[in-house]
Every structure is written in C-alpha cells, then in structure tokens.
Amino acid sequence: MAKVSGVVSAVFMAKANGNGVASAEFKANGNGSPEFHANLHRKETVGDGVMAEHGNTIVSSVSLLPPETENSSNGDVCFSSAIPGWYADAPPLWPGEAHVYKVEKVLFRGKSEYQELFIFESATSGKIVILDGYLQLSEKDEFVYQEMLTHLALCSIPNPKKVLLVGGGDGGILREASRHSSLEQIDICEIDKMVIDVYKQFFPDIAVGFEDPRVSVYIGDGVEFLKSVPEATYDAIILDAFQEMGPSALELADKHLLESVARALRPGGVLSTQAESMWNKNFILEDIIADCRKIFKGSVNYAWTTVPVYSSGVVGFILCATEGPPVDFKHPINPIDAVPNHGVAKGPPKFYNSEVHTAAFCLPSFLKGGSSKN
C-alpha cells in the first residue's frame, strides 16, 4: 500500500459484527508502518445534531481496512453505512471507488418536493453541495465547471442574444453568462425554488448570477418548458439539470429532450451540456457523437477539463450546433479574455480563456475518431 501522508485515498471495507456495528481506528505498528482498523455504524449523529442514516455516505474520520485483509470476505459492508466525520462520494457510474471528504461542519440538510439537499463545510474544498446523493460542486473548484459549460458555447457563436439555462439553480452559469454584453435575454428554468434560496443563503458569490437584470426565472419542469418554447427562439441552450450524457448511446428520454432543445434553437444555435468522463470504462464517444449528429445536424464536439472533486478528476462536455451557419467550437470567435466588463461577477474568469477553450477539444489518442463532424 502507498505511504500514508495528508489525505488517504483507498477502497474502504469492513466486516460488521452481528448487530451491524463495528469500530474504527488508525494505528502505527512497531516499525512505524500504518495499520488500518475499521468499524462502520448504521446510524450516528453528524455535527449540529444532524442524523446520518444508513444509505447515506458519511464515513468515519479514520482510515479503513484495505481490501486485501481478512475482513474483505462475505458480510462486508461498504460506505453506505454512516459514521460521523467524513463524506464519501461514490457515484453509481464509478463502482468500486469513492472520493472522501472530511466534514468540518454540517451547514444544511433539507428536502423539497423534488430532491434532498445536503451542504457541509469540508476540510480541504470549502463548502460542498450534495444533491440527492450526488456531489454537485465545491467552493474550491466550482468556477471551472461553470465557466467551461457556459463559455465553450457562448464564445463559439457571434453576438448571442438569447440564452436558456435549464437547471443551474445555483446561479453560477448565470454569473458566467452575465459576462457576455451581447446577451439581451437570459432565461433560466429551475424546477426547485429551494435550490435557488439555499444557494443565495450559503453561496452568495455563486448565486450573484440572479442579480443580472437580464435574467428571467421560471420555476417548473425543464422538459415541459422546452416543449412550450417557440421554434428557433434561442441562440444557445445550456443544460445543467440532468445527469451527464453517457457513458454510451443516448437513452430514449435523452433523445426526446435533445430533440426539444434542437427545435428551440435557431439555425446555427448551440447546446452545451455535461458528458461523462473519458475515464469511465463504459464511455463510448462515437455512439454519443453519432446520436447527437442525427438530432442537431451540425457540428458536434466532445470537450473535457479537470475538476478535482468529480470522479476521475475529469468532466466532459458535449457541444452541438444545429444546421445553419457553421459553428467551429474549437476556435472561439466571441472571446471574453480582454473584456473589462465582468457582468455581475466579482472579477474575471478564474479558469477559462481562449487558450483553454481550444485545448479542451484536444483528445488523447484512444478517443480520436469520434470527436467531431468537422
């Protein structure tokens, strides 16, 4: 096992006793090498009196047994058991691995008609947001995802006037869209008002996007909203309300959604949405590209960047253009690098620039062949 220093990253498993409770501790043996002893609890109080139930992914503040030990046999329990101190992000698309964060303080836990929201202060990444068990963002690197998802689309077309955001109730993409002075109309459809209210309370620097006077907020179902939009309304649509595309061919529901998006875009309009990481073992880029080309009939590209809090540290994006004026996603024609006006944002972009834009479309050899129509 690797030498232990700072943050320990490992597969955590422990064998539960008869009542489903075990104990956990970290010790050094006689020669100074680490020994791991694990103990998982079904139910514990986690900061501020908040109860973590079995099924959530709060784990203990000590390291747990590596899988090669004798305790990795039948009867093992994994991190779905709850222990105060740590949160383990273990998305279903990444079986067998998790990213673990030390919980300094639980800030919010609430459930609306639609979803459950959990916010905690972490030791290394600032405030972290968990939505229905999925890690959404961290204060440390939220700007990477927000900036790239927004500007890869808006910087690829000349003078966009109307943009629609579906989801994105945190306000970060609105913040980034506000940097584009050509925009006259910024619409957002978010299903859950609780999300907007909570972000305004705990993340004012992200939710500042709602302060742009060009923003119109619609509370409701994004799929239904798209169906009601007149044809060829928007120059750009950004989807931030759904699980990422992938890892392979699109599901039927995805196709129907994207058909509504294509209809709502003007000729030469663009879509930006999250896609799966290239490191997912089931990721088949060619299938996704082919499906999107059939629907949008213009340029389709896969881009990627690094976001440390996401599984594999990589997040992908799919950029699609409708048939009409050609769109070259790889070379921004509407750059914001030297724009002194930052909209409602507190300063210039922290991650995005024209060089990063172009670099995002550079693919490793194992992915080349299904990246673009161009």
C-alpha positions in Angstrom: 0.0 0.0 0.0 1.2 3.5 -0.7 2.8 5.5 2.0 0.3 7.4 4.1 0.6 11.2 4.0 -2.0 14.0 4.2 -5.1 12.6 2.5 -5.5 8.8 2.4 -7.3 7.5 -0.7 -8.3 3.9 -0.6 -11.1 1.4 -1.0 -12.7 1.2 2.4 -14.3 -2.0 3.6 -15.0 -3.5 7.0 -16.7 -6.6 8.3 -19.7 -5.8 10.5 -20.5 -7.8 13.6 -23.8 -9.3 14.4 -25.6 -6.1 15.1 -24.1 -4.3 12.2 -21.8 -2.1 14.3 -18.0 -2.1 14.2 -15.3 0.2 15.4 -12.5 2.2 13.5 -9.1 3.3 14.4 -5.7 4.1 12.8 -2.5 2.9 14.4 1.2 2.6 13.5 2.8 -0.8 14.2 6.2 -1.4 15.8 8.2 -0.4 12.7 6.1 2.7 12.0 4.1 1.3 9.2 0.3 2.1 9.1 -2.3 -0.4 10.2 -5.9 0.1 9.4 -8.8 -1.0 11.6 -12.3 -0.3 10.5 -15.7 0.0 12.2 -18.9 1.0 10.5 -22.0 2.2 12.2 -25.5 2.1 10.8 -26.7 5.4 12.4 -24.8 8.2 14.1 -25.2 11.9 14.8 -23.2 14.1 12.5 -22.4 17.6 13.6 -25.1 20.0 14.8 -27.3 17.1 15.8 -28.0 16.0 12.2 -28.6 12.3 12.0 -26.9 10.3 9.2 -28.9 7.3 8.3 -27.8 4.0 6.7 -27.8 4.6 2.9 -26.1 8.0 3.1 -22.3 8.2 2.6 -21.0 9.7 5.8 -17.9 7.6 6.9 -15.6 7.7 9.8 -12.7 10.1 10.3 -10.2 7.2 10.4 -8.8 5.1 7.6 -10.4 1.8 6.9 -9.2 -1.7 6.1 -7.7 -2.2 2.7 -9.5 -5.0 0.6 -6.6 -7.4 0.8 -7.1 -8.1 4.5 -9.0 -11.0 6.0 -12.0 -8.7 6.7 -12.8 -8.3 3.0 -14.9 -11.5 2.8 -18.6 -12.2 2.8 -20.5 -10.0 5.3 -18.5 -6.8 4.4 -20.3 -3.5 4.5 -19.3 -0.6 2.4 -19.6 3.2 2.9 -23.3 3.4 2.6 -23.1 2.8 6.3 -22.8 6.1 8.2 -20.1 7.2 10.6 -19.6 10.8 11.7 -16.7 12.7 10.4 -16.3 12.0 6.6 -18.4 12.0 3.5 -17.7 9.5 0.7 -18.8 10.4 -2.8 -19.4 7.1 -4.6 -21.4 7.6 -7.8 -23.1 4.5 -9.4 -21.2 5.0 -12.7 -17.9 4.5 -10.8 -18.4 1.3 -8.9 -15.7 0.2 -6.6 -14.3 3.7 -5.8 -15.1 6.8 -3.9 -13.7 10.2 -3.1 -13.8 11.0 0.7 -14.0 14.4 2.4 -13.6 15.3 6.0 -16.8 17.0 7.3 -15.9 20.0 9.5 -19.5 21.2 9.9 -22.9 20.3 8.6 -24.4 23.5 7.3 -27.8 22.5 5.8 -29.9 19.5 5.2 -33.3 19.9 3.7 -35.8 18.1 1.5 -38.1 19.7 -1.0 -40.9 18.2 -3.1 -38.3 17.2 -5.6 -35.0 16.4 -4.0 -32.8 16.4 -0.9 -30.0 18.9 -0.4 -27.1 18.5 1.9 -24.3 21.1 2.4 -21.3 20.7 4.6 -18.0 22.6 5.3 -15.1 20.3 4.2 -11.6 20.5 5.4 -10.0 21.0 2.0 -12.6 22.1 -0.6 -14.6 24.6 1.3 -18.4 24.2 1.2 -19.6 21.1 -0.7 -23.1 20.5 -2.0 -24.7 17.1 -2.3 -28.0 16.8 -4.2 -29.9 13.5 -4.0 -26.7 11.8 -3.1 -24.6 13.2 -5.9 -21.8 15.7 -5.4 -22.7 18.9 -7.2 -20.0 21.3 -6.6 -17.4 22.5 -4.1 -16.3 26.1 -3.3 -12.8 25.2 -4.3 -13.3 24.5 -7.9 -16.9 25.3 -8.9 -15.8 28.0 -11.3 -14.1 25.5 -13.6 -17.3 23.7 -14.4 -19.5 26.8 -14.6 -17.1 28.8 -16.8 -16.4 25.9 -19.2 -20.0 24.8 -19.6 -21.0 28.4 -20.3 -18.2 29.9 -22.4 -17.5 26.9 -24.6 -20.9 27.6 -26.1 -21.3 31.4 -25.9 -17.8 32.1 -27.2 -18.3 29.9 -30.2 -21.0 32.0 -31.8 -21.1 35.7 -32.8 -23.1 38.0 -30.7 -25.5 35.7 -28.9 -28.7 37.5 -27.9 -30.9 34.9 -26.1 -29.7 32.1 -23.9 -31.7 29.5 -21.9 -30.4 27.6 -18.9 -32.3 24.5 -17.8 -31.4 23.7 -14.2 -28.4 25.6 -12.8 -30.3 26.9 -9.8 -27.1 27.7 -8.0 -26.7 30.7 -10.3 -23.1 30.1 -11.3 -23.9 29.7 -15.0 -26.0 32.9 -14.9 -23.0 34.6 -13.3 -20.8 33.5 -16.3 -23.4 34.3 -18.9 -23.6 37.9 -17.5 -20.1 38.5 -18.8 -21.5 38.5 -22.4 -22.7 42.0 -23.1 -24.4 41.0 -26.3 -27.0 39.0 -24.4 -30.3 40.7 -24.1 -32.3 37.8 -22.6 -31.1 35.2 -20.1 -33.8 32.7 -19.2 -33.5 30.0 -16.5 -35.9 27.2 -15.8 -35.3 25.5 -12.5 -37.7 23.0 -11.0 -36.9 23.6 -7.4 -37.1 27.0 -5.7 -35.4 25.6 -2.6 -32.2 25.2 -4.5 -32.2 28.8 -5.5 -33.0 30.0 -2.0 -30.3 27.8 -0.4 -27.6 28.9 -2.8 -28.4 32.5 -2.2 -28.0 31.9 1.5 -24.8 29.8 1.5 -23.1 30.7 -1.8 -23.7 34.4 -2.5 -20.7 34.6 -4.8 -22.2 31.9 -7.0 -25.9 33.0 -6.7 -24.9 36.5 -7.7 -25.9 35.5 -11.2 -29.5 36.0 -10.3 -28.8 39.7 -9.8 -28.4 40.4 -13.5 -31.4 42.4 -14.7 -31.5 40.4 -18.0 -32.3 37.2 -16.1 -35.9 35.8 -16.0 -36.6 32.9 -13.7 -39.2 30.3 -14.4 -39.9 27.7 -11.7 -41.0 24.5 -13.3 -40.1 21.3 -15.2 -37.4 22.0 -17.7 -38.6 19.3 -20.2 -42.1 20.8 -20.2 -40.7 24.3 -20.5 -38.6 23.3 -23.6 -41.7 21.8 -25.2 -43.5 25.1 -24.8 -40.7 27.2 -26.3 -41.5 28.6 -29.8 -39.3 27.1 -32.5 -35.9 28.8 -33.2 -36.1 31.0 -30.0 -32.6 30.8 -28.5 -29.0 31.3 -29.8 -27.7 29.0 -27.0 -29.2 26.5 -24.6 -27.2 25.2 -21.6 -28.4 22.0 -19.8 -27.4 21.7 -16.2 -30.3 19.9 -14.8 -29.7 16.3 -15.7 -27.1 13.5 -15.1 -24.3 13.7 -17.6 -24.7 12.1 -21.0 -23.2 8.7 -21.4 -21.4 6.7 -20.9 -22.6 5.3 -24.2 -25.5 5.7 -26.6 -28.3 8.1 -25.6 -31.4 6.8 -23.8 -34.7 7.4 -25.4 -35.6 10.1 -22.8 -32.4 11.9 -23.6 -33.1 11.8 -27.3 -36.6 13.3 -26.8 -35.1 16.0 -24.6 -32.4 16.9 -27.2 -35.0 17.0 -30.0 -36.8 19.6 -28.0 -33.6 21.5 -27.5 -32.8 21.4 -31.2 -36.2 22.7 -32.1 -35.9 25.6 -29.7 -32.5 26.7 -31.1 -32.2 29.0 -34.1 -30.2 27.8 -37.2 -26.6 27.7 -36.1 -27.6 27.7 -32.5 -25.7 25.8 -29.9 -26.2 23.4 -27.0 -23.8 22.8 -24.1 -24.3 20.0 -21.7 -22.2 17.8 -19.4 -21.0 14.5 -20.6 -19.3 11.6 -18.9 -15.6 11.5 -18.2 -13.4 9.8 -20.8 -12.0 7.6 -18.0 -15.3 5.8 -17.4 -14.7 2.2 -18.6 -18.1 2.2 -20.4 -17.6 5.5 -22.2 -18.2 5.2 -26.0 -17.8 8.6 -27.5 -18.6 7.6 -31.1 -22.1 6.5 -30.1 -22.9 9.7 -28.3 -21.5 11.8 -31.2 -23.4 9.9 -33.8 -26.7 10.2 -31.9 -26.2 14.0 -31.4 -25.4 14.5 -35.1 -28.6 12.8 -36.1 -30.6 15.2 -33.9 -28.8 18.5 -34.4 -27.4 18.0 -37.9 -24.5 20.5 -37.3 -21.1 20.3 -35.6 -20.8 18.1 -32.6 -17.7 18.0 -30.4 -16.6 16.5 -27.1 -14.5 18.7 -24.8 -13.1 18.0 -21.4 -11.4 19.6 -18.5 -10.2 18.9 -14.9 -12.4 19.3 -11.9 -10.8 17.7 -8.8 -14.0 17.0 -6.9 -15.6 15.0 -9.7 -15.0 11.3 -10.2 -11.7 10.7 -12.0 -10.9 14.4 -11.7 -12.2 14.9 -15.3 -15.5 16.2 -16.6 -16.7 16.1 -20.2 -18.9 18.4 -22.3 -20.9 17.8 -25.4 -21.3 20.8 -27.7 -23.8 20.6 -30.5 -24.8 23.0 -33.3 -28.0 23.0 -35.3 -28.0 23.0 -39.1 -27.3 26.5 -40.4 -24.3 28.9 -40.2 -21.3 26.6 -39.5 -20.0 26.6 -35.9 -16.4 25.8 -35.2 -16.4 25.0 -31.4 -12.6 24.6 -31.3 -11.8 28.2 -32.1 -13.7 30.9 -30.2 -14.9 33.8 -32.3 -16.5 35.7 -29.5 -13.6 35.8 -26.9 -14.1 37.4 -23.5 -10.4 37.4 -22.5 -9.9 41.1 -22.7 -13.4 42.2 -21.8 -13.2 44.7 -18.9 -16.9 44.2 -18.1 -17.5 41.2 -15.9 -21.2 41.5 -15.6 -22.4 40.7 -12.1 -19.3 38.5 -11.4 -16.8 39.9 -8.9 -13.8 39.6 -11.3 -12.5 38.0 -14.5 -12.9 34.3 -15.1 -10.5 32.2 -12.9 -10.1 29.3 -15.3 -11.5 29.9 -18.8 -9.6 31.7 -21.5 -9.3 31.3 -25.3 -6.2 29.0 -25.0 -8.0 26.8 -22.5 -11.1 26.8 -24.8 -9.1 25.4 -27.7 -7.2 23.0 -25.6 -10.4 21.5 -24.2 -11.0 19.9 -27.6 -7.6 18.2 -27.8 -8.3 14.5 -27.3 -6.0 11.6 -26.3 -5.2 9.1 -29.0 -7.7 6.5 -27.6 -10.6 8.9 -28.1 -9.8 10.2 -31.5 -12.1 9.2 -34.4 -15.5 10.2 -33.0 -14.9 13.7 -31.8 -16.3 16.0 -34.4 -18.2 16.3 -37.6 -15.6 18.8 -38.9 
